[in-house]
Amino acid sequence: MYLAVRLLVAWGANVLALIVAGWVFSGFMIEWWWPLLLAGAVFSLANVFLKPLLTFIAIPLIILTFGVAYFFVNVAILAFTVWVVPHFSIDGFWTYVGAVIVMWLVNVAVGRLLRAVEGNEAAAV
């Protein structure tokens, strides 16, 4: 049960992150609801299954660039999501970079909010 809730929260956080990125960047185009929900699910699943594989393959480059190449693993995950999901497009390399940064910031904010809520619930019990 706890795992299912965490997966739903991660999916919701990624959908929210996609909404914010779409609001911030004009080159970030996604038709609402069905493609948005699908993109959130694809992005979440790609982070779980594809990201570890890409990270393993890129370890030498990540070490050589002192971790900077790890950022581009995240760009690749977003590019994969755009490739898989219909009615979703991102125009330009810098829009990808900015979208990854915005999505990371939204996920950090949601994670902190959830930890604060969990901390308040633990104190109340």
N, CA, C and O atoms as a GROMACS GRO file, in nm:
protein
  500
    1MET      N    1   0.083  -0.119   0.000
    1MET     CA    2   0.000   0.000   0.000
    1MET      C    3   0.088   0.125   0.000
    1MET      O    4   0.063   0.219  -0.076
    2TYR      N    5   0.190   0.126   0.087
    2TYR     CA    6   0.277   0.242   0.097
    2TYR      C    7   0.350   0.269  -0.033
    2TYR      O    8   0.366   0.385  -0.073
    3LEU      N    9   0.395   0.164  -0.102
    3LEU     CA   10   0.464   0.179  -0.229
    3LEU      C   11   0.371   0.237  -0.334
    3LEU      O   12   0.412   0.324  -0.412
    4ALA      N   13   0.247   0.191  -0.338
    4ALA     CA   14   0.150   0.243  -0.435
    4ALA      C   15   0.124   0.391  -0.412
    4ALA      O   16   0.112   0.468  -0.507
    5VAL      N   17   0.115   0.431  -0.287
    5VAL     CA   18   0.094   0.572  -0.255
    5VAL      C   19   0.214   0.654  -0.298
    5VAL      O   20   0.197   0.763  -0.354
    6ARG      N   21   0.334   0.605  -0.274
    6ARG     CA   22   0.455   0.677  -0.315
    6ARG      C   23   0.463   0.690  -0.467
    6ARG      O   24   0.503   0.795  -0.518
    7LEU      N   25   0.425   0.585  -0.539
    7LEU     CA   26   0.425   0.592  -0.685
    7LEU      C   27   0.323   0.693  -0.737
    7LEU      O   28   0.351   0.768  -0.830
    8LEU      N   29   0.205   0.695  -0.676
    8LEU     CA   30   0.103   0.794  -0.716
    8LEU      C   31   0.147   0.936  -0.685
    8LEU      O   32   0.121   1.027  -0.763
    9VAL      N   33   0.213   0.955  -0.572
    9VAL     CA   34   0.263   1.088  -0.538
    9VAL      C   35   0.373   1.130  -0.634
    9VAL      O   36   0.376   1.246  -0.676
   10ALA      N   37   0.462   1.039  -0.669
   10ALA     CA   38   0.568   1.071  -0.766
   10ALA      C   39   0.508   1.105  -0.902
   10ALA      O   40   0.552   1.200  -0.967
   11TRP      N   41   0.408   1.030  -0.943
   11TRP     CA   42   0.340   1.058  -1.069
   11TRP      C   43   0.275   1.197  -1.064
   11TRP      O   44   0.288   1.275  -1.158
   12GLY      N   45   0.205   1.226  -0.954
   12GLY     CA   46   0.142   1.357  -0.939
   12GLY      C   47   0.243   1.470  -0.938
   12GLY      O   48   0.219   1.576  -0.996
   13ALA      N   49   0.356   1.449  -0.871
   13ALA     CA   50   0.461   1.551  -0.867
   13ALA      C   51   0.519   1.575  -1.006
   13ALA      O   52   0.547   1.689  -1.042
   14ASN      N   53   0.537   1.469  -1.083
   14ASN     CA   54   0.589   1.485  -1.218
   14ASN      C   55   0.487   1.553  -1.310
   14ASN      O   56   0.526   1.632  -1.397
   15VAL      N   57   0.359   1.523  -1.292
   15VAL     CA   58   0.256   1.593  -1.369
   15VAL      C   59   0.258   1.742  -1.334
   15VAL      O   60   0.252   1.826  -1.424
   16LEU      N   61   0.266   1.773  -1.206
   16LEU     CA   62   0.275   1.913  -1.164
   16LEU      C   63   0.400   1.979  -1.221
   16LEU      O   64   0.394   2.094  -1.266
   17ALA      N   65   0.511   1.909  -1.220
   17ALA     CA   66   0.636   1.963  -1.276
   17ALA      C   67   0.622   1.989  -1.426
   17ALA      O   68   0.674   2.089  -1.476
   18LEU      N   69   0.555   1.901  -1.496
   18LEU     CA   70   0.532   1.922  -1.639
   18LEU      C   71   0.442   2.043  -1.664
   18LEU      O   72   0.465   2.119  -1.758
   19ILE      N   73   0.342   2.061  -1.579
   19ILE     CA   74   0.254   2.177  -1.592
   19ILE      C   75   0.333   2.305  -1.571
   19ILE      O   76   0.319   2.400  -1.649
   20VAL      N   77   0.415   2.310  -1.468
   20VAL     CA   78   0.495   2.429  -1.440
   20VAL      C   79   0.594   2.455  -1.554
   20VAL      O   80   0.610   2.569  -1.597
   21ALA      N   81   0.660   2.351  -1.602
   21ALA     CA   82   0.756   2.368  -1.712
   21ALA      C   83   0.684   2.419  -1.838
   21ALA      O   84   0.738   2.503  -1.910
   22GLY      N   85   0.564   2.370  -1.863
   22GLY     CA   86   0.487   2.417  -1.977
   22GLY      C   87   0.445   2.561  -1.961
   22GLY      O   88   0.433   2.634  -2.060
   23TRP      N   89   0.423   2.603  -1.839
   23TRP     CA   90   0.386   2.742  -1.811
   23TRP      C   91   0.506   2.835  -1.827
   23TRP      O   92   0.491   2.948  -1.873
   24VAL      N   93   0.625   2.788  -1.790
   24VAL     CA   94   0.744   2.871  -1.792
   24VAL      C   95   0.801   2.887  -1.934
   24VAL      O   96   0.846   2.996  -1.970
   25PHE      N   97   0.799   2.781  -2.014
   25PHE     CA   98   0.867   2.782  -2.144
   25PHE      C   99   0.767   2.777  -2.259
   25PHE      O  100   0.679   2.691  -2.262
   26SER      N  101   0.781   2.869  -2.352
   26SER     CA  102   0.691   2.871  -2.468
   26SER      C  103   0.722   2.756  -2.565
   26SER      O  104   0.634   2.716  -2.640
   27GLY      N  105   0.843   2.704  -2.564
   27GLY     CA  106   0.880   2.593  -2.651
   27GLY      C  107   0.842   2.458  -2.596
   27GLY      O  108   0.873   2.355  -2.657
   28PHE      N  109   0.776   2.455  -2.483
   28PHE     CA  110   0.734   2.332  -2.416
   28PHE      C  111   0.584   2.318  -2.440
   28PHE      O  112   0.504   2.388  -2.378
   29MET      N  113   0.546   2.228  -2.530
   29MET     CA  114   0.406   2.218  -2.569
   29MET      C  115   0.351   2.079  -2.540
   29MET      O  116   0.403   1.978  -2.588
   30ILE      N  117   0.246   2.077  -2.460
   30ILE     CA  118   0.179   1.950  -2.432
   30ILE      C  119   0.030   1.977  -2.425
   30ILE      O  120  -0.016   2.067  -2.356
   31GLU      N  121  -0.046   1.896  -2.499
   31GLU     CA  122  -0.190   1.910  -2.494
   31GLU      C  123  -0.239   1.856  -2.362
   31GLU      O  124  -0.186   1.757  -2.311
   32TRP      N  125  -0.337   1.920  -2.307
   32TRP     CA  126  -0.375   1.892  -2.168
   32TRP      C  127  -0.443   1.759  -2.149
   32TRP      O  128  -0.496   1.700  -2.243
   33TRP      N  129  -0.440   1.715  -2.036
   33TRP     CA  130  -0.490   1.602  -1.961
   33TRP      C  131  -0.441   1.467  -2.009
   33TRP      O  132  -0.350   1.414  -1.946
   34TRP      N  133  -0.493   1.408  -2.113
   34TRP     CA  134  -0.448   1.272  -2.145
   34TRP      C  135  -0.299   1.268  -2.175
   34TRP      O  136  -0.229   1.188  -2.113
   35PRO      N  137  -0.245   1.349  -2.267
   35PRO     CA  138  -0.100   1.345  -2.290
   35PRO      C  139  -0.020   1.388  -2.166
   35PRO      O  140   0.089   1.338  -2.142
   36LEU      N  141  -0.075   1.480  -2.090
   36LEU     CA  142  -0.006   1.525  -1.969
   36LEU      C  143   0.004   1.413  -1.866
   36LEU      O  144   0.111   1.390  -1.810
   37LEU      N  145  -0.105   1.344  -1.843
   37LEU     CA  146  -0.103   1.232  -1.748
   37LEU      C  147  -0.014   1.118  -1.797
   37LEU      O  148   0.058   1.056  -1.719
   38LEU      N  149  -0.020   1.092  -1.927
   38LEU     CA  150   0.065   0.988  -1.985
   38LEU      C  151   0.213   1.027  -1.974
   38LEU      O  152   0.297   0.944  -1.940
   39ALA      N  153   0.244   1.154  -2.002
   39ALA     CA  154   0.382   1.201  -1.992
   39ALA      C  155   0.433   1.189  -1.848
   39ALA      O  156   0.548   1.152  -1.827
   40GLY      N  157   0.349   1.221  -1.750
   40GLY     CA  158   0.389   1.206  -1.610
   40GLY      C  159   0.420   1.061  -1.576
   40GLY      O  160   0.516   1.032  -1.505
   41ALA      N  161   0.337   0.969  -1.627
   41ALA     CA  162   0.360   0.827  -1.601
   41ALA      C  163   0.486   0.778  -1.672
   41ALA      O  164   0.566   0.705  -1.612
   42VAL      N  165   0.505   0.816  -1.798
   42VAL     CA  166   0.623   0.773  -1.873
   42VAL      C  167   0.749   0.827  -1.809
   42VAL      O  168   0.847   0.755  -1.792
   43PHE      N  169   0.746   0.955  -1.771
   43PHE     CA  170   0.863   1.016  -1.708
   43PHE      C  171   0.896   0.947  -1.575
   43PHE      O  172   1.012   0.921  -1.545
   44SER      N  173   0.793   0.917  -1.497
   44SER     CA  174   0.814   0.848  -1.369
   44SER      C  175   0.873   0.709  -1.390
   44SER      O  176   0.969   0.671  -1.323
   45LEU      N  177   0.816   0.634  -1.482
   45LEU     CA  178   0.865   0.498  -1.508
   45LEU      C  179   1.005   0.500  -1.569
   45LEU      O  180   1.088   0.414  -1.538
   46ALA      N  181   1.032   0.597  -1.655
   46ALA     CA  182   1.166   0.608  -1.713
   46ALA      C  183   1.269   0.641  -1.605
   46ALA      O  184   1.382   0.594  -1.611
   47ASN      N  185   1.230   0.721  -1.507
   47ASN     CA  186   1.321   0.750  -1.396
   47ASN      C  187   1.350   0.626  -1.313
   47ASN      O  188   1.460   0.611  -1.260
   48VAL      N  189   1.253   0.538  -1.303
   48VAL     CA  190   1.271   0.416  -1.223
   48VAL      C  191   1.352   0.312  -1.299
   48VAL      O  192   1.442   0.250  -1.242
   49PHE      N  193   1.322   0.291  -1.427
   49PHE     CA  194   1.382   0.181  -1.501
   49PHE      C  195   1.495   0.221  -1.595
   49PHE      O  196   1.596   0.151  -1.602
   50LEU      N  197   1.481   0.331  -1.667
   50LEU     CA  198   1.577   0.369  -1.768
   50LEU      C  199   1.693   0.450  -1.711
   50LEU      O  200   1.807   0.435  -1.756
   51LYS      N  201   1.665   0.536  -1.615
   51LYS     CA  202   1.769   0.623  -1.560
   51LYS      C  203   1.886   0.546  -1.498
   51LYS      O  204   2.001   0.582  -1.522
   52PRO      N  205   1.862   0.441  -1.419
   52PRO     CA  206   1.977   0.366  -1.366
   52PRO      C  207   2.065   0.305  -1.476
   52PRO      O  208   2.187   0.303  -1.464
   53LEU      N  209   2.003   0.257  -1.582
   53LEU     CA  210   2.080   0.200  -1.694
   53LEU      C  211   2.163   0.308  -1.763
   53LEU      O  212   2.282   0.289  -1.788
   54LEU      N  213   2.101   0.421  -1.794
   54LEU     CA  214   2.175   0.530  -1.858
   54LEU      C  215   2.286   0.583  -1.768
   54LEU      O  216   2.395   0.616  -1.815
   55THR      N  217   2.258   0.589  -1.639
   55THR     CA  218   2.360   0.635  -1.544
   55THR      C  219   2.478   0.539  -1.542
   55THR      O  220   2.593   0.582  -1.541
   56PHE      N  221   2.450   0.410  -1.541
   56PHE     CA  222   2.557   0.310  -1.542
   56PHE      C  223   2.643   0.322  -1.667
   56PHE      O  224   2.766   0.317  -1.661
   57ILE      N  225   2.577   0.339  -1.782
   57ILE     CA  226   2.650   0.353  -1.907
   57ILE      C  227   2.734   0.480  -1.908
   57ILE      O  228   2.844   0.482  -1.963
   58ALA      N  229   2.682   0.586  -1.847
   58ALA     CA  230   2.750   0.716  -1.850
   58ALA      C  231   2.847   0.738  -1.735
   58ALA      O  232   2.903   0.847  -1.723
   59ILE      N  233   2.869   0.638  -1.649
   59ILE     CA  234   2.957   0.657  -1.532
   59ILE      C  235   3.093   0.715  -1.568
   59ILE      O  236   3.138   0.808  -1.501
   60PRO      N  237   3.162   0.664  -1.671
   60PRO     CA  238   3.293   0.725  -1.702
   60PRO      C  239   3.282   0.874  -1.737
   60PRO      O  240   3.365   0.954  -1.694
   61LEU      N  241   3.181   0.909  -1.814
   61LEU     CA  242   3.162   1.050  -1.850
   61LEU      C  243   3.120   1.133  -1.729
   61LEU      O  244   3.161   1.248  -1.716
   62ILE      N  245   3.038   1.076  -1.643
   62ILE     CA  246   2.997   1.147  -1.521
   62ILE      C  247   3.118   1.174  -1.434
   62ILE      O  248   3.130   1.283  -1.377
   63ILE      N  249   3.208   1.078  -1.422
   63ILE     CA  250   3.329   1.097  -1.342
   63ILE      C  251   3.420   1.201  -1.406
   63ILE      O  252   3.473   1.288  -1.336
   64LEU      N  253   3.438   1.193  -1.538
   64LEU     CA  254   3.525   1.289  -1.607
   64LEU      C  255   3.474   1.433  -1.598
   64LEU      O  256   3.554   1.527  -1.594
   65THR      N  257   3.343   1.450  -1.594
   65THR     CA  258   3.286   1.584  -1.589
   65THR      C  259   3.246   1.626  -1.448
   65THR      O  260   3.175   1.725  -1.429
   66PHE      N  261   3.291   1.551  -1.349
   66PHE     CA  262   3.260   1.579  -1.209
   66PHE      C  263   3.110   1.590  -1.183
   66PHE      O  264   3.065   1.674  -1.106
   67GLY      N  265   3.033   1.504  -1.249
   67GLY     CA  266   2.890   1.495  -1.225
   67GLY      C  267   2.803   1.575  -1.320
   67GLY      O  268   2.681   1.558  -1.320
   68VAL      N  269   2.862   1.662  -1.400
   68VAL     CA  270   2.781   1.744  -1.490
   68VAL      C  271   2.706   1.657  -1.592
   68VAL      O  272   2.593   1.688  -1.628
   69ALA      N  273   2.767   1.551  -1.636
   69ALA     CA  274   2.703   1.463  -1.735
   69ALA      C  275   2.578   1.396  -1.678
   69ALA      O  276   2.490   1.356  -1.754
   70TYR      N  277   2.569   1.384  -1.546
   70TYR     CA  278   2.450   1.325  -1.485
   70TYR      C  279   2.326   1.409  -1.516
   70TYR      O  280   2.216   1.356  -1.531
   71PHE      N  281   2.345   1.540  -1.524
   71PHE     CA  282   2.236   1.630  -1.561
   71PHE      C  283   2.180   1.592  -1.698
   71PHE      O  284   2.059   1.596  -1.720
   72PHE      N  285   2.269   1.556  -1.790
   72PHE     CA  286   2.225   1.523  -1.925
   72PHE      C  287   2.159   1.387  -1.933
   72PHE      O  288   2.090   1.357  -2.030
   73VAL      N  289   2.178   1.304  -1.832
   73VAL     CA  290   2.099   1.181  -1.822
   73VAL      C  291   1.953   1.221  -1.800
   73VAL      O  292   1.862   1.160  -1.858
   74ASN      N  293   1.930   1.322  -1.716
   74ASN     CA  294   1.794   1.370  -1.693
   74ASN      C  295   1.735   1.432  -1.820
   74ASN      O  296   1.616   1.414  -1.848
   75VAL      N  297   1.816   1.504  -1.896
   75VAL     CA  298   1.769   1.558  -2.024
   75VAL      C  299   1.730   1.444  -2.117
   75VAL      O  300   1.630   1.452  -2.187
   76ALA      N  301   1.809   1.336  -2.118
   76ALA     CA  302   1.779   1.221  -2.203
   76ALA      C  303   1.647   1.154  -2.161
   76ALA      O  304   1.571   1.109  -2.246
   77ILE      N  305   1.620   1.149  -2.032
   77ILE     CA  306   1.494   1.091  -1.983
   77ILE      C  307   1.377   1.176  -2.031
   77ILE      O  308   1.275   1.122  -2.074
   78LEU      N  309   1.391   1.308  -2.023
   78LEU     CA  310   1.285   1.396  -2.073
   78LEU      C  311   1.269   1.382  -2.224
   78LEU      O  312   1.157   1.381  -2.274
   79ALA      N  313   1.380   1.371  -2.297
   79ALA     CA  314   1.373   1.352  -2.442
   79ALA      C  315   1.304   1.219  -2.477
   79ALA      O  316   1.228   1.212  -2.573
   80PHE      N  317   1.332   1.116  -2.400
   80PHE     CA  318   1.265   0.987  -2.420
   80PHE      C  319   1.115   1.002  -2.399
   80PHE      O  320   1.035   0.947  -2.475
   81THR      N  321   1.076   1.076  -2.296
   81THR     CA  322   0.934   1.099  -2.268
   81THR      C  323   0.867   1.172  -2.384
   81THR      O  324   0.757   1.136  -2.424
   82VAL      N  325   0.934   1.274  -2.437
   82VAL     CA  326   0.880   1.348  -2.552
   82VAL      C  327   0.866   1.256  -2.672
   82VAL      O  328   0.769   1.265  -2.748
   83TRP      N  329   0.962   1.167  -2.691
   83TRP     CA  330   0.960   1.075  -2.803
   83TRP      C  331   0.845   0.975  -2.793
   83TRP      O  332   0.784   0.939  -2.894
   84VAL      N  333   0.814   0.929  -2.672
   84VAL     CA  334   0.713   0.826  -2.651
   84VAL      C  335   0.571   0.883  -2.649
   84VAL      O  336   0.480   0.820  -2.703
   85VAL      N  337   0.552   0.998  -2.590
   85VAL     CA  338   0.418   1.052  -2.566
   85VAL      C  339   0.371   1.134  -2.687
   85VAL      O  340   0.441   1.226  -2.730
   86PRO      N  341   0.254   1.101  -2.740
   86PRO     CA  342   0.201   1.182  -2.851
   86PRO      C  343   0.152   1.318  -2.801
   86PRO      O  344   0.115   1.332  -2.684
   87HIS      N  345   0.152   1.417  -2.888
   87HIS     CA  346   0.105   1.552  -2.858
   87HIS      C  347   0.187   1.619  -2.749
   87HIS      O  348   0.135   1.697  -2.669
   88PHE      N  349   0.316   1.588  -2.747
   88PHE     CA  350   0.408   1.647  -2.650
   88PHE      C  351   0.535   1.679  -2.726
   88PHE      O  352   0.596   1.591  -2.787
   89SER      N  353   0.576   1.807  -2.723
   89SER     CA  354   0.699   1.844  -2.793
   89SER      C  355   0.772   1.953  -2.716
   89SER      O  356   0.712   2.034  -2.645
   90ILE      N  357   0.903   1.951  -2.731
   90ILE     CA  358   0.988   2.053  -2.672
   90ILE      C  359   1.079   2.103  -2.784
   90ILE      O  360   1.147   2.024  -2.850
   91ASP      N  361   1.079   2.234  -2.803
   91ASP     CA  362   1.158   2.294  -2.909
   91ASP      C  363   1.289   2.349  -2.855
   91ASP      O  364   1.288   2.443  -2.776
   92GLY      N  365   1.399   2.292  -2.898
   92GLY     CA  366   1.530   2.346  -2.866
   92GLY      C  367   1.598   2.286  -2.746
   92GLY      O  368   1.534   2.248  -2.647
   93PHE      N  369   1.729   2.278  -2.756
   93PHE     CA  370   1.812   2.220  -2.651
   93PHE      C  371   1.798   2.296  -2.520
   93PHE      O  372   1.786   2.234  -2.414
   94TRP      N  373   1.798   2.428  -2.524
   94TRP     CA  374   1.793   2.507  -2.402
   94TRP      C  375   1.658   2.496  -2.332
   94TRP      O  376   1.650   2.511  -2.210
   95THR      N  377   1.554   2.471  -2.408
   95THR     CA  378   1.423   2.446  -2.346
   95THR      C  379   1.426   2.315  -2.269
   95THR      O  380   1.369   2.305  -2.161
   96TYR      N  381   1.494   2.214  -2.325
   96TYR     CA  382   1.512   2.088  -2.251
   96TYR      C  383   1.588   2.113  -2.121
   96TYR      O  384   1.548   2.065  -2.015
   97VAL      N  385   1.696   2.187  -2.129
   97VAL     CA  386   1.777   2.215  -2.011
   97VAL      C  387   1.695   2.289  -1.906
   97VAL      O  388   1.694   2.251  -1.789
   98GLY      N  389   1.626   2.394  -1.949
   98GLY     CA  390   1.544   2.470  -1.856
   98GLY      C  391   1.431   2.388  -1.797
   98GLY      O  392   1.401   2.399  -1.679
   99ALA      N  393   1.368   2.305  -1.881
   99ALA     CA  394   1.258   2.221  -1.833
   99ALA      C  395   1.306   2.121  -1.728
   99ALA      O  396   1.237   2.097  -1.629
  100VAL      N  397   1.423   2.064  -1.749
  100VAL     CA  398   1.478   1.970  -1.650
  100VAL      C  399   1.504   2.042  -1.518
  100VAL      O  400   1.477   1.988  -1.412
  101ILE      N  401   1.556   2.163  -1.525
  101ILE     CA  402   1.582   2.240  -1.402
  101ILE      C  403   1.451   2.272  -1.331
  101ILE      O  404   1.441   2.255  -1.209
  102VAL      N  405   1.351   2.318  -1.405
  102VAL     CA  406   1.221   2.351  -1.344
  102VAL      C  407   1.158   2.227  -1.285
  102VAL      O  408   1.104   2.231  -1.174
  103MET      N  409   1.163   2.115  -1.358
  103MET     CA  410   1.104   1.992  -1.306
  103MET      C  411   1.176   1.945  -1.180
  103MET      O  412   1.112   1.895  -1.087
  104TRP      N  413   1.307   1.961  -1.177
  104TRP     CA  414   1.382   1.925  -1.057
  104TRP      C  415   1.340   2.012  -0.939
  104TRP      O  416   1.318   1.961  -0.829
  105LEU      N  417   1.328   2.143  -0.962
  105LEU     CA  418   1.287   2.235  -0.855
  105LEU      C  419   1.148   2.201  -0.802
  105LEU      O  420   1.127   2.202  -0.681
  106VAL      N  421   1.055   2.171  -0.890
  106VAL     CA  422   0.919   2.135  -0.847
  106VAL      C  423   0.923   2.006  -0.766
  106VAL      O  424   0.857   1.996  -0.662
  107ASN      N  425   0.999   1.907  -0.811
  107ASN     CA  426   1.008   1.780  -0.737
  107ASN      C  427   1.075   1.799  -0.601
  107ASN      O  428   1.036   1.733  -0.504
  108VAL      N  429   1.174   1.886  -0.592
  108VAL     CA  430   1.236   1.916  -0.462
  108VAL      C  431   1.134   1.981  -0.369
  108VAL      O  432   1.124   1.943  -0.253
  109ALA      N  433   1.059   2.077  -0.420
  109ALA     CA  434   0.959   2.146  -0.338
  109ALA      C  435   0.850   2.050  -0.291
  109ALA      O  436   0.811   2.054  -0.174
  110VAL      N  437   0.803   1.963  -0.380
  110VAL     CA  438   0.701   1.865  -0.341
  110VAL      C  439   0.757   1.767  -0.238
  110VAL      O  440   0.689   1.732  -0.142
  111GLY      N  441   0.880   1.724  -0.257
  111GLY     CA  442   0.943   1.633  -0.160
  111GLY      C  443   0.956   1.695  -0.022
  111GLY      O  444   0.931   1.630   0.079
  112ARG      N  445   0.996   1.822  -0.018
  112ARG     CA  446   1.007   1.890   0.112
  112ARG      C  447   0.871   1.908   0.178
  112ARG      O  448   0.857   1.891   0.299
  113LEU      N  449   0.772   1.941   0.097
  113LEU     CA  450   0.636   1.955   0.149
  113LEU      C  451   0.588   1.823   0.207
  113LEU      O  452   0.528   1.820   0.315
  114LEU      N  453   0.612   1.714   0.136
  114LEU     CA  454   0.569   1.583   0.184
  114LEU      C  455   0.642   1.542   0.311
  114LEU      O  456   0.582   1.485   0.401
  115ARG      N  457   0.772   1.571   0.318
  115ARG     CA  458   0.846   1.540   0.442
  115ARG      C  459   0.794   1.622   0.559
  115ARG      O  460   0.787   1.573   0.672
  116ALA      N  461   0.757   1.747   0.534
  116ALA     CA  462   0.701   1.830   0.640
  116ALA      C  463   0.567   1.776   0.686
  116ALA      O  464   0.538   1.775   0.806
  117VAL      N  465   0.484   1.733   0.592
  117VAL     CA  466   0.354   1.676   0.627
  117VAL      C  467   0.372   1.545   0.703
  117VAL      O  468   0.304   1.521   0.803
  118GLU      N  469   0.464   1.459   0.656
  118GLU     CA  470   0.491   1.334   0.726
  118GLU      C  471   0.544   1.359   0.865
  118GLU      O  472   0.510   1.287   0.959
  119GLY      N  473   0.628   1.461   0.881
  119GLY     CA  474   0.681   1.496   1.014
  119GLY      C  475   0.572   1.542   1.107
  119GLY      O  476   0.574   1.508   1.226
  120ASN      N  477   0.476   1.618   1.057
  120ASN     CA  478   0.364   1.664   1.140
  120ASN      C  479   0.272   1.548   1.179
  120ASN      O  480   0.221   1.544   1.290
  121GLU      N  481   0.253   1.454   1.087
  121GLU     CA  482   0.171   1.337   1.118
  121GLU      C  483   0.239   1.249   1.222
  121GLU      O  484   0.172   1.194   1.309
  122ALA      N  485   0.370   1.235   1.212
  122ALA     CA  486   0.443   1.152   1.310
  122ALA      C  487   0.439   1.216   1.447
  122ALA      O  488   0.429   1.145   1.547
  123ALA      N  489   0.445   1.349   1.454
  123ALA     CA  490   0.438   1.417   1.583
  123ALA      C  491   0.301   1.408   1.645
  123ALA      O  492   0.288   1.407   1.767
  124ALA      N  493   0.196   1.400   1.562
  124ALA     CA  494   0.060   1.392   1.613
  124ALA      C  495   0.025   1.254   1.665
  124ALA      O  496  -0.067   1.240   1.746
  125VAL      N  497   0.096   1.151   1.620
  125VAL     CA  498   0.063   1.013   1.661
  125VAL      C  499   0.121   0.979   1.793
  125VAL      O  500   0.102   0.868   1.842
   0.00000   0.00000   0.00000
